[in-house]
């Protein structure tokens, strides 16, 4: 039989679990994760699903989506894949329309599609510049217009999370156009937060530090890795799972209800370093 202390411990544990569920529970919410077939946003999508949200993975590669959906289902979550081309407004509108057909609503939008290149500044061709800007910045602009119009017309409270970058806060060598595009995403986020706060639409930027992912492996040679680790107080790269806590905070209409227009930095202290 349990003693008084044991019974009290169980009650406290139950109260704690209930309190945390109240803060971060996303049951009944629908989250569209653009870039959800990638490593970082895919992991964030799993976190949203484990918190109760139905997750829509928007991306290009069905095979990657199917693997991520299997992971979501293994945790008891639910979701589905919809193809999207973020450089096309029509494709983004189709993503919204199909989500509404299948889920009936959207509550959370994550804009996380991105691309990068290590080309030195003077050698960047116009075509490469336009491709990176269109994927990293213009796509977020289009997506926020498409989904924002829906949120406003329906009077729906919502959370928009745009993926920024530590290079959008401090210029980094060898990723010139990428840094430019992300700095503009940070500014776009703050402007939309001001514009839509009175409509209960929160807009924030999640700013990862250095997390190994498909788009940055091409610039992470040995010397680059050593430079990054010297500049990072935590002395390591981040794990994708370490973005889930910040994602849930920004997505939650309870825990994150008064958070808008901010840059949530998850970087192991990189941005705090000075010489």
C-alpha positions in Angstrom: 0.0 0.0 0.0 1.1 3.5 -0.6 1.9 5.7 2.3 0.9 9.3 2.6 4.1 10.5 1.0 3.6 8.1 -1.9 0.0 9.2 -2.5 1.0 12.8 -2.2 3.7 12.3 -4.7 1.3 10.7 -7.2 -1.1 13.6 -6.8 1.6 16.2 -7.3 2.8 14.3 -10.4 -0.7 14.3 -11.8 -1.2 18.0 -11.1 2.1 18.7 -12.8 1.2 16.7 -15.9 -2.2 18.4 -16.0 -0.5 21.8 -15.7 2.0 21.1 -18.5 -0.7 19.7 -20.7 -2.8 22.8 -20.2 0.2 25.0 -21.3 1.3 23.0 -24.3 -1.5 20.8 -25.4 -2.2 21.2 -29.2 -5.0 18.7 -29.4 -7.6 19.7 -32.0 -5.1 22.0 -33.7 -3.9 21.7 -37.3 -0.3 22.7 -38.1 0.9 23.2 -41.7 4.7 22.7 -41.8 6.2 24.0 -45.0 9.6 22.4 -45.3 8.3 19.5 -43.2 10.2 17.0 -45.3 13.5 18.5 -44.2 15.5 17.5 -41.2 14.8 20.5 -38.8 11.2 21.2 -39.7 10.5 17.5 -39.9 11.6 17.0 -36.4 9.6 20.1 -35.3 6.6 18.5 -37.0 7.0 15.4 -35.0 7.1 17.5 -31.8 3.8 19.2 -32.8 2.2 15.9 -33.5 3.3 14.5 -30.2 1.7 17.5 -28.5 -1.6 16.6 -30.2 -1.7 18.6 -33.4 -2.6 17.1 -36.8 0.4 17.9 -38.9 0.5 18.6 -42.6 3.9 18.1 -44.1 4.3 20.5 -47.1 7.3 19.7 -49.2 8.6 18.2 -52.5 9.8 14.7 -51.8 7.1 12.2 -50.9 9.5 9.5 -49.8 11.0 11.7 -47.1 7.5 12.7 -46.0 6.4 9.0 -45.7 9.4 8.3 -43.4 8.5 11.3 -41.2 4.8 10.3 -41.1 5.8 6.8 -40.0 7.7 8.4 -37.1 4.7 10.6 -36.2 2.4 7.5 -36.3 4.9 5.6 -34.1 4.3 8.2 -31.4 0.5 8.0 -31.8 0.3 11.2 -33.8 -1.4 11.9 -37.1 -0.6 13.8 -40.2 -0.4 13.7 -44.0 1.7 14.9 -46.8 0.8 17.6 -49.4 3.2 18.6 -52.2 4.1 22.2 -52.5 6.3 24.5 -54.6 7.1 27.5 -52.4 8.1 29.6 -55.4 4.5 29.4 -56.7 1.6 31.3 -55.1 -0.8 29.0 -56.8 0.9 26.0 -55.2 0.7 27.6 -51.8 -3.0 28.4 -52.3 -3.5 24.8 -53.3 -1.8 23.7 -50.1 -4.1 25.8 -48.0 -7.2 24.7 -49.9 -6.4 21.0 -49.7 -5.7 21.3 -46.0 -9.0 23.0 -45.4 -10.8 20.2 -47.4 -9.1 17.5 -45.3 -8.8 19.1 -41.9 -11.3 21.9 -41.9 -9.0 24.6 -40.6 -5.4 25.7 -40.0 -4.2 27.0 -36.6 -0.4 26.9 -36.9 1.8 27.7 -39.9 5.6 27.1 -40.1 7.5 28.5 -43.0 10.7 26.5 -43.1 11.7 25.8 -46.7 15.2 27.0 -47.5 18.2 26.7 -49.7 21.9 27.8 -49.5 25.1 28.1 -51.4 28.8 28.7 -50.4 29.6 30.8 -53.6 31.9 33.8 -52.8 30.2 37.1 -53.0 31.8 38.4 -56.3 31.1 35.1 -58.0 27.4 34.8 -57.1 25.5 34.6 -60.4 22.2 36.4 -60.7 20.3 33.1 -61.2 21.7 31.7 -57.9 20.9 35.0 -56.1 17.3 35.0 -57.3 16.8 31.3 -56.5 17.9 31.7 -52.9 15.9 34.9 -52.4 12.8 33.3 -53.9 13.0 30.2 -51.8 14.1 31.7 -48.5 12.3 35.1 -48.5 9.7 35.5 -51.2 8.2 32.1 -50.4 7.6 33.3 -46.8 6.1 36.5 -48.1 3.7 34.6 -50.3 2.9 32.0 -47.7 2.1 34.7 -45.1 -0.2 36.4 -47.6 -2.0 33.3 -48.6 -2.5 31.9 -45.1 -2.8 35.3 -43.4 -5.7 36.2 -45.6 -7.4 33.0 -44.6 -6.8 33.7 -40.8 -8.1 37.2 -41.0 -11.2 36.5 -43.2 -12.1 33.6 -40.9 -11.3 35.6 -37.7 -9.1 32.7 -36.6 -6.5 33.0 -34.0 -3.2 31.6 -35.3 0.5 31.2 -34.8 3.0 31.7 -37.6 6.5 30.6 -37.1 9.1 31.7 -39.7 12.5 30.0 -39.7 15.2 32.5 -39.5 18.9 32.0 -39.0 21.7 33.1 -36.8 23.3 34.5 -40.0 20.2 36.8 -40.3 21.3 38.4 -37.0 25.1 38.5 -37.6 26.7 38.4 -41.1 28.5 35.1 -41.7 31.1 34.6 -44.4 30.4 32.2 -47.3 26.6 32.4 -47.1 26.0 35.9 -48.3 22.7 35.6 -50.1 21.4 33.2 -47.5 22.2 35.7 -44.7 20.6 38.5 -46.6 17.4 36.5 -47.2 17.1 35.5 -43.5 17.7 39.0 -42.2 14.8 40.1 -44.4 12.7 37.2 -43.0 13.4 38.5 -39.5 12.2 42.0 -40.5 9.1 40.6 -42.3 8.2 38.7 -39.1 8.4 41.8 -36.9 6.3 43.8 -39.4 3.6 41.2 -39.6 3.5 40.9 -35.8 2.8 44.6 -35.5 0.2 44.4 -38.3 -1.7 41.4 -37.0 -1.4 41.5 -33.2 -4.9 42.9 -32.8 -6.3 40.0 -34.8 -4.8 37.4 -32.5 -2.3 36.3 -35.1 1.1 35.8 -33.5 4.1 35.9 -35.8 7.5 34.9 -34.5 10.9 33.9 -35.9 12.6 30.7 -34.6 16.3 31.2 -35.0 18.4 28.0 -35.0 22.1 28.3 -34.5 24.2 25.6 -36.1 22.3 22.4 -36.6 23.7 20.0 -39.2 21.1 19.7 -42.0 21.0 19.0 -45.7 21.2 22.6 -46.8 24.3 23.5 -44.8 26.5 20.4 -45.0 28.0 21.7 -48.3 29.6 24.6 -46.3 30.6 22.7 -43.2 34.2 21.7 -44.0 36.6 20.9 -41.2 38.0 24.4 -40.7 34.5 25.8 -40.7 33.4 23.3 -38.1 36.3 24.3 -35.8 35.5 28.0 -36.2 31.9 27.4 -35.3 32.7 25.3 -32.2 35.2 27.9 -31.0 32.4 30.5 -31.2 29.7 28.4 -29.5 29.9 28.3 -25.7 28.1 24.9 -25.7 31.0 23.6 -27.8 28.8 21.5 -30.0 26.2 21.6 -32.8 22.6 21.5 -31.9 20.4 18.4 -32.3 17.1 18.9 -34.2 15.1 17.7 -31.2 16.4 20.7 -29.3 14.1 22.9 -31.4 10.9 21.2 -30.3 10.6 23.1 -27.0 10.8 26.5 -28.6 8.4 25.4 -31.3 5.8 24.2 -28.9 6.1 27.5 -26.9 5.6 29.6 -30.0 2.8 27.4 -31.3 0.8 27.1 -28.1 -2.1 29.6 -27.8 -1.7 29.3 -24.0 2.0 29.2 -23.2 2.8 31.5 -26.0 -0.2 33.7 -25.9 1.7 37.0 -25.4 4.7 36.2 -27.5 4.8 37.9 -30.9 7.3 39.7 -33.0 10.2 38.0 -31.2 13.3 36.1 -32.3 13.5 32.9 -30.4 17.2 32.0 -30.6 18.3 28.4 -30.0 22.0 28.4 -30.7 24.0 27.1 -27.7 25.1 30.7 -26.9 26.6 31.5 -30.3 24.9 34.9 -30.6 26.1 35.8 -27.1 29.8 35.5 -27.9 32.1 38.4 -28.5 35.9 38.6 -28.7 
